[in-house]
Amino acid sequence: MDNRQDVRYARKKMDASCLLLFNGHAYVTRVINISATGILVQLVEDDAVKNLNLESICILEIVVNESLNIHVSSKVTRIEDNQIGLHFIAIPEDKQAELWKLLGEYVHEVEPIDY
């Protein structure tokens, strides 16, 4: 990726579910978009995730379809309007190829950061 500070990996919109595991609880979320480095999800229920803060570590089970789910560790980077932005910190080796295939052309695409 370009080392410039005003770009990031392109985000791919998708329709998928994501189970967010944090502090012994599971929360159902809907994927808004995903990139090579992270994901933006929205809580399905209006409940807030208790004790979730920036830098909190979560486990995600991203369920794309019956045959594809991707298990990743992530760190919270943004919380606002019932949406949670997370940065991937660990993707199991056996799931990396599946994630890159899911992202397709978005794996190497960059886009400007809109502040």
PDB file as gemmi writes it, atoms N, CA and C in Angstrom:
CRYST1    1.000    1.000    1.000  90.00  90.00  90.00 P 1                      
ATOM      1  N   MET A   1       0.838  -1.184   0.000  1.00  0.00           N  
ATOM      2  CA  MET A   1       0.000   0.000   0.000  1.00  0.00           C  
ATOM      3  C   MET A   1       0.874   1.235   0.000  1.00  0.00           C  
ATOM      4  N   ASP A   2       0.357   2.281  -0.536  1.00  0.00           N  
ATOM      5  CA  ASP A   2       0.993   3.591  -0.533  1.00  0.00           C  
ATOM      6  C   ASP A   2       1.234   4.012   0.920  1.00  0.00           C  
ATOM      7  N   ASN A   3       2.392   4.545   1.253  1.00  0.00           N  
ATOM      8  CA  ASN A   3       2.698   4.958   2.625  1.00  0.00           C  
ATOM      9  C   ASN A   3       2.168   6.337   2.971  1.00  0.00           C  
ATOM     10  N   ARG A   4       1.441   6.960   2.058  1.00  0.00           N  
ATOM     11  CA  ARG A   4       0.881   8.278   2.341  1.00  0.00           C  
ATOM     12  C   ARG A   4      -0.153   8.168   3.456  1.00  0.00           C  
ATOM     13  N   GLN A   5      -0.270   9.217   4.250  1.00  0.00           N  
ATOM     14  CA  GLN A   5      -1.193   9.230   5.383  1.00  0.00           C  
ATOM     15  C   GLN A   5      -2.626   9.560   4.978  1.00  0.00           C  
ATOM     16  N   ASP A   6      -2.866   9.987   3.741  1.00  0.00           N  
ATOM     17  CA  ASP A   6      -4.211  10.418   3.348  1.00  0.00           C  
ATOM     18  C   ASP A   6      -4.956   9.368   2.523  1.00  0.00           C  
ATOM     19  N   VAL A   7      -4.455   8.124   2.525  1.00  0.00           N  
ATOM     20  CA  VAL A   7      -5.135   7.030   1.837  1.00  0.00           C  
ATOM     21  C   VAL A   7      -5.221   5.820   2.765  1.00  0.00           C  
ATOM     22  N   ARG A   8      -6.145   4.933   2.447  1.00  0.00           N  
ATOM     23  CA  ARG A   8      -6.309   3.674   3.181  1.00  0.00           C  
ATOM     24  C   ARG A   8      -6.739   2.607   2.195  1.00  0.00           C  
ATOM     25  N   TYR A   9      -6.718   1.364   2.639  1.00  0.00           N  
ATOM     26  CA  TYR A   9      -7.213   0.294   1.778  1.00  0.00           C  
ATOM     27  C   TYR A   9      -8.694   0.526   1.499  1.00  0.00           C  
ATOM     28  N   ALA A  10      -9.095   0.281   0.265  1.00  0.00           N  
ATOM     29  CA  ALA A  10     -10.478   0.504  -0.154  1.00  0.00           C  
ATOM     30  C   ALA A  10     -11.413  -0.425   0.615  1.00  0.00           C  
ATOM     31  N   ARG A  11     -12.600   0.104   0.898  1.00  0.00           N  
ATOM     32  CA  ARG A  11     -13.606  -0.646   1.632  1.00  0.00           C  
ATOM     33  C   ARG A  11     -14.607  -1.257   0.656  1.00  0.00           C  
ATOM     34  N   LYS A  12     -14.937  -2.503   0.881  1.00  0.00           N  
ATOM     35  CA  LYS A  12     -15.911  -3.213   0.048  1.00  0.00           C  
ATOM     36  C   LYS A  12     -17.209  -3.346   0.842  1.00  0.00           C  
ATOM     37  N   LYS A  13     -18.291  -2.826   0.277  1.00  0.00           N  
ATOM     38  CA  LYS A  13     -19.591  -2.999   0.918  1.00  0.00           C  
ATOM     39  C   LYS A  13     -20.009  -4.445   0.735  1.00  0.00           C  
ATOM     40  N   MET A  14     -20.637  -5.007   1.757  1.00  0.00           N  
ATOM     41  CA  MET A  14     -21.093  -6.381   1.635  1.00  0.00           C  
ATOM     42  C   MET A  14     -22.235  -6.660   2.589  1.00  0.00           C  
ATOM     43  N   ASP A  15     -22.987  -7.684   2.265  1.00  0.00           N  
ATOM     44  CA  ASP A  15     -24.111  -8.108   3.079  1.00  0.00           C  
ATOM     45  C   ASP A  15     -23.711  -9.391   3.786  1.00  0.00           C  
ATOM     46  N   ALA A  16     -23.366  -9.277   5.046  1.00  0.00           N  
ATOM     47  CA  ALA A  16     -22.946 -10.439   5.820  1.00  0.00           C  
ATOM     48  C   ALA A  16     -23.237 -10.177   7.290  1.00  0.00           C  
ATOM     49  N   SER A  17     -23.264 -11.235   8.053  1.00  0.00           N  
ATOM     50  CA  SER A  17     -23.424 -11.135   9.498  1.00  0.00           C  
ATOM     51  C   SER A  17     -22.058 -11.296  10.150  1.00  0.00           C  
ATOM     52  N   CYS A  18     -21.952 -10.777  11.343  1.00  0.00           N  
ATOM     53  CA  CYS A  18     -20.699 -10.894  12.076  1.00  0.00           C  
ATOM     54  C   CYS A  18     -21.029 -11.035  13.555  1.00  0.00           C  
ATOM     55  N   LEU A  19     -20.511 -12.065  14.164  1.00  0.00           N  
ATOM     56  CA  LEU A  19     -20.667 -12.257  15.592  1.00  0.00           C  
ATOM     57  C   LEU A  19     -19.465 -11.617  16.271  1.00  0.00           C  
ATOM     58  N   LEU A  20     -19.714 -10.651  17.121  1.00  0.00           N  
ATOM     59  CA  LEU A  20     -18.659  -9.949  17.846  1.00  0.00           C  
ATOM     60  C   LEU A  20     -18.602 -10.541  19.247  1.00  0.00           C  
ATOM     61  N   LEU A  21     -17.474 -11.110  19.596  1.00  0.00           N  
ATOM     62  CA  LEU A  21     -17.281 -11.721  20.913  1.00  0.00           C  
ATOM     63  C   LEU A  21     -16.394 -10.810  21.749  1.00  0.00           C  
ATOM     64  N   PHE A  22     -16.925 -10.413  22.907  1.00  0.00           N  
ATOM     65  CA  PHE A  22     -16.176  -9.497  23.768  1.00  0.00           C  
ATOM     66  C   PHE A  22     -16.569  -9.719  25.223  1.00  0.00           C  
ATOM     67  N   ASN A  23     -15.580  -9.879  26.049  1.00  0.00           N  
ATOM     68  CA  ASN A  23     -15.774  -9.932  27.486  1.00  0.00           C  
ATOM     69  C   ASN A  23     -16.799 -11.001  27.902  1.00  0.00           C  
ATOM     70  N   GLY A  24     -16.751 -12.167  27.236  1.00  0.00           N  
ATOM     71  CA  GLY A  24     -17.636 -13.265  27.594  1.00  0.00           C  
ATOM     72  C   GLY A  24     -19.039 -13.173  27.025  1.00  0.00           C  
ATOM     73  N   HIS A  25     -19.308 -12.196  26.169  1.00  0.00           N  
ATOM     74  CA  HIS A  25     -20.632 -12.020  25.571  1.00  0.00           C  
ATOM     75  C   HIS A  25     -20.519 -12.041  24.050  1.00  0.00           C  
ATOM     76  N   ALA A  26     -21.617 -12.388  23.394  1.00  0.00           N  
ATOM     77  CA  ALA A  26     -21.674 -12.409  21.930  1.00  0.00           C  
ATOM     78  C   ALA A  26     -22.735 -11.416  21.468  1.00  0.00           C  
ATOM     79  N   TYR A  27     -22.399 -10.631  20.456  1.00  0.00           N  
ATOM     80  CA  TYR A  27     -23.296  -9.623  19.900  1.00  0.00           C  
ATOM     81  C   TYR A  27     -23.420  -9.835  18.402  1.00  0.00           C  
ATOM     82  N   VAL A  28     -24.642  -9.868  17.904  1.00  0.00           N  
ATOM     83  CA  VAL A  28     -24.871 -10.025  16.477  1.00  0.00           C  
ATOM     84  C   VAL A  28     -24.765  -8.653  15.818  1.00  0.00           C  
ATOM     85  N   THR A  29     -23.953  -8.586  14.760  1.00  0.00           N  
ATOM     86  CA  THR A  29     -23.785  -7.336  14.022  1.00  0.00           C  
ATOM     87  C   THR A  29     -23.973  -7.607  12.534  1.00  0.00           C  
ATOM     88  N   ARG A  30     -24.161  -6.544  11.796  1.00  0.00           N  
ATOM     89  CA  ARG A  30     -24.265  -6.591  10.338  1.00  0.00           C  
ATOM     90  C   ARG A  30     -23.038  -5.898   9.773  1.00  0.00           C  
ATOM     91  N   VAL A  31     -22.398  -6.516   8.786  1.00  0.00           N  
ATOM     92  CA  VAL A  31     -21.211  -5.927   8.168  1.00  0.00           C  
ATOM     93  C   VAL A  31     -21.649  -4.786   7.253  1.00  0.00           C  
ATOM     94  N   ILE A  32     -21.055  -3.615   7.435  1.00  0.00           N  
ATOM     95  CA  ILE A  32     -21.301  -2.474   6.552  1.00  0.00           C  
ATOM     96  C   ILE A  32     -20.275  -2.477   5.429  1.00  0.00           C  
ATOM     97  N   ASN A  33     -18.999  -2.620   5.805  1.00  0.00           N  
ATOM     98  CA  ASN A  33     -17.947  -2.743   4.799  1.00  0.00           C  
ATOM     99  C   ASN A  33     -16.738  -3.426   5.416  1.00  0.00           C  
ATOM    100  N   ILE A  34     -15.859  -3.885   4.527  1.00  0.00           N  
ATOM    101  CA  ILE A  34     -14.683  -4.617   4.955  1.00  0.00           C  
ATOM    102  C   ILE A  34     -13.523  -4.227   4.039  1.00  0.00           C  
ATOM    103  N   SER A  35     -12.323  -4.225   4.586  1.00  0.00           N  
ATOM    104  CA  SER A  35     -11.126  -3.941   3.783  1.00  0.00           C  
ATOM    105  C   SER A  35     -10.047  -4.948   4.145  1.00  0.00           C  
ATOM    106  N   ALA A  36      -8.891  -4.792   3.583  1.00  0.00           N  
ATOM    107  CA  ALA A  36      -7.776  -5.687   3.879  1.00  0.00           C  
ATOM    108  C   ALA A  36      -7.282  -5.529   5.312  1.00  0.00           C  
ATOM    109  N   THR A  37      -7.618  -4.427   5.954  1.00  0.00           N  
ATOM    110  CA  THR A  37      -7.102  -4.189   7.301  1.00  0.00           C  
ATOM    111  C   THR A  37      -8.162  -4.089   8.388  1.00  0.00           C  
ATOM    112  N   GLY A  38      -9.437  -4.062   8.014  1.00  0.00           N  
ATOM    113  CA  GLY A  38     -10.443  -3.923   9.054  1.00  0.00           C  
ATOM    114  C   GLY A  38     -11.861  -4.041   8.550  1.00  0.00           C  
ATOM    115  N   ILE A  39     -12.791  -3.760   9.453  1.00  0.00           N  
ATOM    116  CA  ILE A  39     -14.210  -3.952   9.173  1.00  0.00           C  
ATOM    117  C   ILE A  39     -15.029  -2.921   9.944  1.00  0.00           C  
ATOM    118  N   LEU A  40     -16.159  -2.536   9.364  1.00  0.00           N  
ATOM    119  CA  LEU A  40     -17.120  -1.667  10.031  1.00  0.00           C  
ATOM    120  C   LEU A  40     -18.403  -2.456  10.169  1.00  0.00           C  
ATOM    121  N   VAL A  41     -18.886  -2.597  11.404  1.00  0.00           N  
ATOM    122  CA  VAL A  41     -20.099  -3.358  11.667  1.00  0.00           C  
ATOM    123  C   VAL A  41     -21.112  -2.477  12.399  1.00  0.00           C  
ATOM    124  N   GLN A  42     -22.371  -2.884  12.313  1.00  0.00           N  
ATOM    125  CA  GLN A  42     -23.434  -2.184  13.030  1.00  0.00           C  
ATOM    126  C   GLN A  42     -24.155  -3.209  13.893  1.00  0.00           C  
ATOM    127  N   LEU A  43     -24.385  -2.858  15.158  1.00  0.00           N  
ATOM    128  CA  LEU A  43     -25.099  -3.750  16.053  1.00  0.00           C  
ATOM    129  C   LEU A  43     -26.518  -3.953  15.541  1.00  0.00           C  
ATOM    130  N   VAL A  44     -26.986  -5.198  15.533  1.00  0.00           N  
ATOM    131  CA  VAL A  44     -28.344  -5.501  15.088  1.00  0.00           C  
ATOM    132  C   VAL A  44     -29.341  -5.040  16.147  1.00  0.00           C  
ATOM    133  N   GLU A  45     -29.043  -5.281  17.385  1.00  0.00           N  
ATOM    134  CA  GLU A  45     -29.871  -4.799  18.494  1.00  0.00           C  
ATOM    135  C   GLU A  45     -29.377  -3.417  18.896  1.00  0.00           C  
ATOM    136  N   ASP A  46     -30.234  -2.656  19.509  1.00  0.00           N  
ATOM    137  CA  ASP A  46     -29.844  -1.319  19.939  1.00  0.00           C  
ATOM    138  C   ASP A  46     -29.010  -1.325  21.219  1.00  0.00           C  
ATOM    139  N   ASP A  47     -28.804  -2.500  21.784  1.00  0.00           N  
ATOM    140  CA  ASP A  47     -28.007  -2.594  23.001  1.00  0.00           C  
ATOM    141  C   ASP A  47     -26.563  -2.191  22.740  1.00  0.00           C  
ATOM    142  N   ALA A  48     -25.979  -1.511  23.688  1.00  0.00           N  
ATOM    143  CA  ALA A  48     -24.555  -1.175  23.595  1.00  0.00           C  
ATOM    144  C   ALA A  48     -23.749  -2.366  24.090  1.00  0.00           C  
ATOM    145  N   VAL A  49     -22.559  -2.513  23.579  1.00  0.00           N  
ATOM    146  CA  VAL A  49     -21.659  -3.562  24.049  1.00  0.00           C  
ATOM    147  C   VAL A  49     -21.047  -3.056  25.346  1.00  0.00           C  
ATOM    148  N   LYS A  50     -21.321  -3.742  26.429  1.00  0.00           N  
ATOM    149  CA  LYS A  50     -20.876  -3.293  27.744  1.00  0.00           C  
ATOM    150  C   LYS A  50     -19.361  -3.271  27.847  1.00  0.00           C  
ATOM    151  N   ASN A  51     -18.849  -2.157  28.346  1.00  0.00           N  
ATOM    152  CA  ASN A  51     -17.422  -1.958  28.611  1.00  0.00           C  
ATOM    153  C   ASN A  51     -16.546  -1.939  27.363  1.00  0.00           C  
ATOM    154  N   LEU A  52     -17.138  -1.828  26.185  1.00  0.00           N  
ATOM    155  CA  LEU A  52     -16.349  -1.750  24.955  1.00  0.00           C  
ATOM    156  C   LEU A  52     -15.815  -0.334  24.793  1.00  0.00           C  
ATOM    157  N   ASN A  53     -14.521  -0.221  24.619  1.00  0.00           N  
ATOM    158  CA  ASN A  53     -13.861   1.066  24.466  1.00  0.00           C  
ATOM    159  C   ASN A  53     -12.895   1.008  23.291  1.00  0.00           C  
ATOM    160  N   LEU A  54     -12.387   2.163  22.892  1.00  0.00           N  
ATOM    161  CA  LEU A  54     -11.328   2.182  21.900  1.00  0.00           C  
ATOM    162  C   LEU A  54     -10.170   1.340  22.419  1.00  0.00           C  
ATOM    163  N   GLU A  55      -9.547   0.602  21.546  1.00  0.00           N  
ATOM    164  CA  GLU A  55      -8.426  -0.288  21.840  1.00  0.00           C  
ATOM    165  C   GLU A  55      -8.857  -1.622  22.443  1.00  0.00           C  
ATOM    166  N   SER A  56     -10.153  -1.825  22.719  1.00  0.00           N  
ATOM    167  CA  SER A  56     -10.609  -3.129  23.218  1.00  0.00           C  
ATOM    168  C   SER A  56     -10.325  -4.195  22.160  1.00  0.00           C  
ATOM    169  N   ILE A  57     -10.000  -5.390  22.602  1.00  0.00           N  
ATOM    170  CA  ILE A  57      -9.723  -6.503  21.710  1.00  0.00           C  
ATOM    171  C   ILE A  57     -10.969  -7.391  21.647  1.00  0.00           C  
ATOM    172  N   CYS A  58     -11.381  -7.730  20.415  1.00  0.00           N  
ATOM    173  CA  CYS A  58     -12.569  -8.555  20.180  1.00  0.00           C  
ATOM    174  C   CYS A  58     -12.215  -9.700  19.238  1.00  0.00           C  
ATOM    175  N   ILE A  59     -13.016 -10.730  19.284  1.00  0.00           N  
ATOM    176  CA  ILE A  59     -12.948 -11.818  18.317  1.00  0.00           C  
ATOM    177  C   ILE A  59     -14.160 -11.655  17.402  1.00  0.00           C  
ATOM    178  N   LEU A  60     -13.950 -11.795  16.101  1.00  0.00           N  
ATOM    179  CA  LEU A  60     -15.037 -11.677  15.141  1.00  0.00           C  
ATOM    180  C   LEU A  60     -15.194 -12.983  14.379  1.00  0.00           C  
ATOM    181  N   GLU A  61     -16.440 -13.395  14.194  1.00  0.00           N  
ATOM    182  CA  GLU A  61     -16.787 -14.501  13.307  1.00  0.00           C  
ATOM    183  C   GLU A  61     -17.604 -13.882  12.187  1.00  0.00           C  
ATOM    184  N   ILE A  62     -16.970 -13.648  11.054  1.00  0.00           N  
ATOM    185  CA  ILE A  62     -17.628 -13.026   9.909  1.00  0.00           C  
ATOM    186  C   ILE A  62     -18.254 -14.152   9.081  1.00  0.00           C  
ATOM    187  N   VAL A  63     -19.592 -14.141   8.990  1.00  0.00           N  
ATOM    188  CA  VAL A  63     -20.317 -15.197   8.299  1.00  0.00           C  
ATOM    189  C   VAL A  63     -20.788 -14.654   6.954  1.00  0.00           C  
ATOM    190  N   VAL A  64     -20.126 -15.084   5.886  1.00  0.00           N  
ATOM    191  CA  VAL A  64     -20.422 -14.606   4.546  1.00  0.00           C  
ATOM    192  C   VAL A  64     -21.508 -15.460   3.895  1.00  0.00           C  
ATOM    193  N   ASN A  65     -21.388 -16.766   4.014  1.00  0.00           N  
ATOM    194  CA  ASN A  65     -22.403 -17.692   3.503  1.00  0.00           C  
ATOM    195  C   ASN A  65     -22.241 -19.023   4.234  1.00  0.00           C  
ATOM    196  N   GLU A  66     -22.977 -20.052   3.782  1.00  0.00           N  
ATOM    197  CA  GLU A  66     -22.960 -21.348   4.470  1.00  0.00           C  
ATOM    198  C   GLU A  66     -21.575 -21.978   4.517  1.00  0.00           C  
ATOM    199  N   SER A  67     -20.757 -21.697   3.528  1.00  0.00           N  
ATOM    200  CA  SER A  67     -19.451 -22.351   3.456  1.00  0.00           C  
ATOM    201  C   SER A  67     -18.271 -21.437   3.793  1.00  0.00           C  
ATOM    202  N   LEU A  68     -18.530 -20.166   4.045  1.00  0.00           N  
ATOM    203  CA  LEU A  68     -17.425 -19.245   4.323  1.00  0.00           C  
ATOM    204  C   LEU A  68     -17.686 -18.419   5.567  1.00  0.00           C  
ATOM    205  N   ASN A  69     -16.898 -18.686   6.577  1.00  0.00           N  
ATOM    206  CA  ASN A  69     -16.865 -17.798   7.735  1.00  0.00           C  
ATOM    207  C   ASN A  69     -15.405 -17.585   8.096  1.00  0.00           C  
ATOM    208  N   ILE A  70     -15.108 -16.381   8.516  1.00  0.00           N  
ATOM    209  CA  ILE A  70     -13.719 -16.001   8.780  1.00  0.00           C  
ATOM    210  C   ILE A  70     -13.611 -15.545  10.231  1.00  0.00           C  
ATOM    211  N   HIS A  71     -12.700 -16.166  10.955  1.00  0.00           N  
ATOM    212  CA  HIS A  71     -12.471 -15.907  12.373  1.00  0.00           C  
ATOM    213  C   HIS A  71     -11.232 -15.022  12.496  1.00  0.00           C  
ATOM    214  N   VAL A  72     -11.377 -13.828  13.085  1.00  0.00           N  
ATOM    215  CA  VAL A  72     -10.237 -12.918  13.226  1.00  0.00           C  
ATOM    216  C   VAL A  72     -10.241 -12.262  14.608  1.00  0.00           C  
ATOM    217  N   SER A  73      -9.069 -11.851  15.039  1.00  0.00           N  
ATOM    218  CA  SER A  73      -8.941 -11.013  16.228  1.00  0.00           C  
ATOM    219  C   SER A  73      -8.862  -9.573  15.750  1.00  0.00           C  
ATOM    220  N   SER A  74      -9.430  -8.662  16.515  1.00  0.00           N  
ATOM    221  CA  SER A  74      -9.458  -7.267  16.083  1.00  0.00           C  
ATOM    222  C   SER A  74      -9.401  -6.320  17.275  1.00  0.00           C  
ATOM    223  N   LYS A  75      -9.086  -5.067  16.943  1.00  0.00           N  
ATOM    224  CA  LYS A  75      -9.014  -4.003  17.950  1.00  0.00           C  
ATOM    225  C   LYS A  75      -9.986  -2.904  17.552  1.00  0.00           C  
ATOM    226  N   VAL A  76     -10.752  -2.405  18.519  1.00  0.00           N  
ATOM    227  CA  VAL A  76     -11.730  -1.346  18.267  1.00  0.00           C  
ATOM    228  C   VAL A  76     -11.007  -0.041  17.966  1.00  0.00           C  
ATOM    229  N   THR A  77     -11.375   0.591  16.845  1.00  0.00           N  
ATOM    230  CA  THR A  77     -10.768   1.870  16.468  1.00  0.00           C  
ATOM    231  C   THR A  77     -11.777   3.013  16.454  1.00  0.00           C  
ATOM    232  N   ARG A  78     -13.077   2.655  16.413  1.00  0.00           N  
ATOM    233  CA  ARG A  78     -14.103   3.706  16.360  1.00  0.00           C  
ATOM    234  C   ARG A  78     -15.414   3.141  16.879  1.00  0.00           C  
ATOM    235  N   ILE A  79     -16.141   3.945  17.657  1.00  0.00           N  
ATOM    236  CA  ILE A  79     -17.477   3.600  18.128  1.00  0.00           C  
ATOM    237  C   ILE A  79     -18.336   4.844  17.983  1.00  0.00           C  
ATOM    238  N   GLU A  80     -19.377   4.756  17.140  1.00  0.00           N  
ATOM    239  CA  GLU A  80     -20.299   5.889  17.015  1.00  0.00           C  
ATOM    240  C   GLU A  80     -21.578   5.453  16.316  1.00  0.00           C  
ATOM    241  N   ASP A  81     -22.692   5.995  16.750  1.00  0.00           N  
ATOM    242  CA  ASP A  81     -23.994   5.734  16.135  1.00  0.00           C  
ATOM    243  C   ASP A  81     -24.262   4.247  15.948  1.00  0.00           C  
ATOM    244  N   ASN A  82     -24.029   3.447  16.987  1.00  0.00           N  
ATOM    245  CA  ASN A  82     -24.294   2.009  16.958  1.00  0.00           C  
ATOM    246  C   ASN A  82     -23.411   1.259  15.948  1.00  0.00           C  
ATOM    247  N   GLN A  83     -22.362   1.923  15.460  1.00  0.00           N  
ATOM    248  CA  GLN A  83     -21.418   1.293  14.537  1.00  0.00           C  
ATOM    249  C   GLN A  83     -20.063   1.162  15.229  1.00  0.00           C  
ATOM    250  N   ILE A  84     -19.379   0.074  14.904  1.00  0.00           N  
ATOM    251  CA  ILE A  84     -18.081  -0.197  15.519  1.00  0.00           C  
ATOM    252  C   ILE A  84     -17.074  -0.464  14.407  1.00  0.00           C  
ATOM    253  N   GLY A  85     -16.005   0.318  14.393  1.00  0.00           N  
ATOM    254  CA  GLY A  85     -14.905   0.107  13.459  1.00  0.00           C  
ATOM    255  C   GLY A  85     -13.828  -0.698  14.145  1.00  0.00           C  
ATOM    256  N   LEU A  86     -13.336  -1.726  13.470  1.00  0.00           N  
ATOM    257  CA  LEU A  86     -12.328  -2.609  14.057  1.00  0.00           C  
ATOM    258  C   LEU A  86     -11.179  -2.834  13.085  1.00  0.00           C  
ATOM    259  N   HIS A  87      -9.986  -2.890  13.623  1.00  0.00           N  
ATOM    260  CA  HIS A  87      -8.772  -3.145  12.844  1.00  0.00           C  
ATOM    261  C   HIS A  87      -8.350  -4.591  13.095  1.00  0.00           C  
ATOM    262  N   PHE A  88      -8.116  -5.355  12.027  1.00  0.00           N  
ATOM    263  CA  PHE A  88      -7.687  -6.738  12.186  1.00  0.00           C  
ATOM    264  C   PHE A  88      -6.292  -6.773  12.796  1.00  0.00           C  
ATOM    265  N   ILE A  89      -6.119  -7.577  13.837  1.00  0.00           N  
ATOM    266  CA  ILE A  89      -4.788  -7.720  14.435  1.00  0.00           C  
ATOM    267  C   ILE A  89      -4.244  -9.131  14.266  1.00  0.00           C  
ATOM    268  N   ALA A  90      -5.123 -10.107  14.003  1.00  0.00           N  
ATOM    269  CA  ALA A  90      -4.665 -11.478  13.753  1.00  0.00           C  
ATOM    270  C   ALA A  90      -5.687 -12.207  12.892  1.00  0.00           C  
ATOM    271  N   ILE A  91      -5.226 -12.693  11.757  1.00  0.00           N  
ATOM    272  CA  ILE A  91      -6.055 -13.487  10.853  1.00  0.00           C  
ATOM    273  C   ILE A  91      -5.379 -14.856  10.766  1.00  0.00           C  
ATOM    274  N   PRO A  92      -6.061 -15.922  11.189  1.00  0.00           N  
ATOM    275  CA  PRO A  92      -5.429 -17.243  11.109  1.00  0.00           C  
ATOM    276  C   PRO A  92      -4.928 -17.527   9.695  1.00  0.00           C  
ATOM    277  N   GLU A  93      -3.791 -18.167   9.614  1.00  0.00           N  
ATOM    278  CA  GLU A  93      -3.164 -18.421   8.319  1.00  0.00           C  
ATOM    279  C   GLU A  93      -4.090 -19.146   7.354  1.00  0.00           C  
ATOM    280  N   ASP A  94      -4.897 -20.087   7.868  1.00  0.00           N  
ATOM    281  CA  ASP A  94      -5.784 -20.848   6.993  1.00  0.00           C  
ATOM    282  C   ASP A  94      -6.991 -20.035   6.510  1.00  0.00           C  
ATOM    283  N   LYS A  95      -7.209 -18.828   7.046  1.00  0.00           N  
ATOM    284  CA  LYS A  95      -8.325 -17.978   6.620  1.00  0.00           C  
ATOM    285  C   LYS A  95      -7.877 -16.786   5.770  1.00  0.00           C  
ATOM    286  N   GLN A  96      -6.568 -16.535   5.698  1.00  0.00           N  
ATOM    287  CA  GLN A  96      -6.078 -15.379   4.955  1.00  0.00           C  
ATOM    288  C   GLN A  96      -6.437 -15.445   3.478  1.00  0.00           C  
ATOM    289  N   ALA A  97      -6.226 -16.573   2.840  1.00  0.00           N  
ATOM    290  CA  ALA A  97      -6.535 -16.699   1.411  1.00  0.00           C  
ATOM    291  C   ALA A  97      -8.029 -16.488   1.159  1.00  0.00           C  
ATOM    292  N   GLU A  98      -8.871 -16.989   2.068  1.00  0.00           N  
ATOM    293  CA  GLU A  98     -10.316 -16.806   1.924  1.00  0.00           C  
ATOM    294  C   GLU A  98     -10.693 -15.330   2.023  1.00  0.00           C  
ATOM    295  N   LEU A  99     -10.060 -14.607   2.941  1.00  0.00           N  
ATOM    296  CA  LEU A  99     -10.341 -13.177   3.077  1.00  0.00           C  
ATOM    297  C   LEU A  99      -9.905 -12.427   1.829  1.00  0.00           C  
ATOM    298  N   TRP A 100      -8.718 -12.716   1.323  1.00  0.00           N  
ATOM    299  CA  TRP A 100      -8.227 -12.023   0.127  1.00  0.00           C  
ATOM    300  C   TRP A 100      -9.129 -12.332  -1.077  1.00  0.00           C  
ATOM    301  N   LYS A 101      -9.582 -13.587  -1.187  1.00  0.00           N  
ATOM    302  CA  LYS A 101     -10.483 -13.957  -2.274  1.00  0.00           C  
ATOM    303  C   LYS A 101     -11.815 -13.213  -2.146  1.00  0.00           C  
ATOM    304  N   LEU A 102     -12.330 -13.115  -0.939  1.00  0.00           N  
ATOM    305  CA  LEU A 102     -13.568 -12.377  -0.684  1.00  0.00           C  
ATOM    306  C   LEU A 102     -13.418 -10.913  -1.084  1.00  0.00           C  
ATOM    307  N   LEU A 103     -12.284 -10.314  -0.765  1.00  0.00           N  
ATOM    308  CA  LEU A 103     -12.055  -8.898  -1.069  1.00  0.00           C  
ATOM    309  C   LEU A 103     -11.825  -8.649  -2.557  1.00  0.00           C  
ATOM    310  N   GLY A 104     -11.343  -9.668  -3.267  1.00  0.00           N  
ATOM    311  CA  GLY A 104     -11.115  -9.520  -4.705  1.00  0.00           C  
ATOM    312  C   GLY A 104     -10.190  -8.357  -4.999  1.00  0.00           C  
ATOM    313  N   GLU A 105     -10.598  -7.480  -5.910  1.00  0.00           N  
ATOM    314  CA  GLU A 105      -9.771  -6.342  -6.324  1.00  0.00           C  
ATOM    315  C   GLU A 105      -9.529  -5.343  -5.201  1.00  0.00           C  
ATOM    316  N   TYR A 106     -10.316  -5.406  -4.141  1.00  0.00           N  
ATOM    317  CA  TYR A 106     -10.161  -4.461  -3.027  1.00  0.00           C  
ATOM    318  C   TYR A 106      -8.917  -4.752  -2.179  1.00  0.00           C  
ATOM    319  N   VAL A 107      -8.322  -5.912  -2.356  1.00  0.00           N  
ATOM    320  CA  VAL A 107      -7.146  -6.277  -1.561  1.00  0.00           C  
ATOM    321  C   VAL A 107      -6.038  -5.247  -1.707  1.00  0.00           C  
ATOM    322  N   HIS A 108      -5.800  -4.756  -2.920  1.00  0.00           N  
ATOM    323  CA  HIS A 108      -4.684  -3.833  -3.170  1.00  0.00           C  
ATOM    324  C   HIS A 108      -5.129  -2.420  -3.501  1.00  0.00           C  
ATOM    325  N   GLU A 109      -6.439  -2.187  -3.608  1.00  0.00           N  
ATOM    326  CA  GLU A 109      -6.947  -0.857  -3.935  1.00  0.00           C  
ATOM    327  C   GLU A 109      -6.835   0.071  -2.723  1.00  0.00           C  
ATOM    328  N   VAL A 110      -6.541   1.335  -2.991  1.00  0.00           N  
ATOM    329  CA  VAL A 110      -6.545   2.335  -1.928  1.00  0.00           C  
ATOM    330  C   VAL A 110      -7.566   3.416  -2.305  1.00  0.00           C  
ATOM    331  N   GLU A 111      -7.987   4.158  -1.283  1.00  0.00           N  
ATOM    332  CA  GLU A 111      -8.930   5.243  -1.490  1.00  0.00           C  
ATOM    333  C   GLU A 111      -8.545   6.394  -0.565  1.00  0.00           C  
ATOM    334  N   PRO A 112      -8.942   7.612  -0.911  1.00  0.00           N  
ATOM    335  CA  PRO A 112      -8.625   8.727  -0.017  1.00  0.00           C  
ATOM    336  C   PRO A 112      -9.381   8.608   1.289  1.00  0.00           C  
ATOM    337  N   ILE A 113      -8.779   9.066   2.344  1.00  0.00           N  
ATOM    338  CA  ILE A 113      -9.453   9.110   3.652  1.00  0.00           C  
ATOM    339  C   ILE A 113     -10.312  10.364   3.658  1.00  0.00           C  
ATOM    340  N   ASP A 114     -11.586  10.189   3.959  1.00  0.00           N  
ATOM    341  CA  ASP A 114     -12.490  11.332   4.026  1.00  0.00           C  
ATOM    342  C   ASP A 114     -12.663  11.736   5.495  1.00  0.00           C  
ATOM    343  N   TYR A 115     -12.068  12.834   5.833  1.00  0.00           N  
ATOM    344  CA  TYR A 115     -12.090  13.294   7.229  1.00  0.00           C  
ATOM    345  C   TYR A 115     -13.385  13.929   7.572  1.00  0.00           C  
TER     346      TYR A 115                                                      
END                                                                             
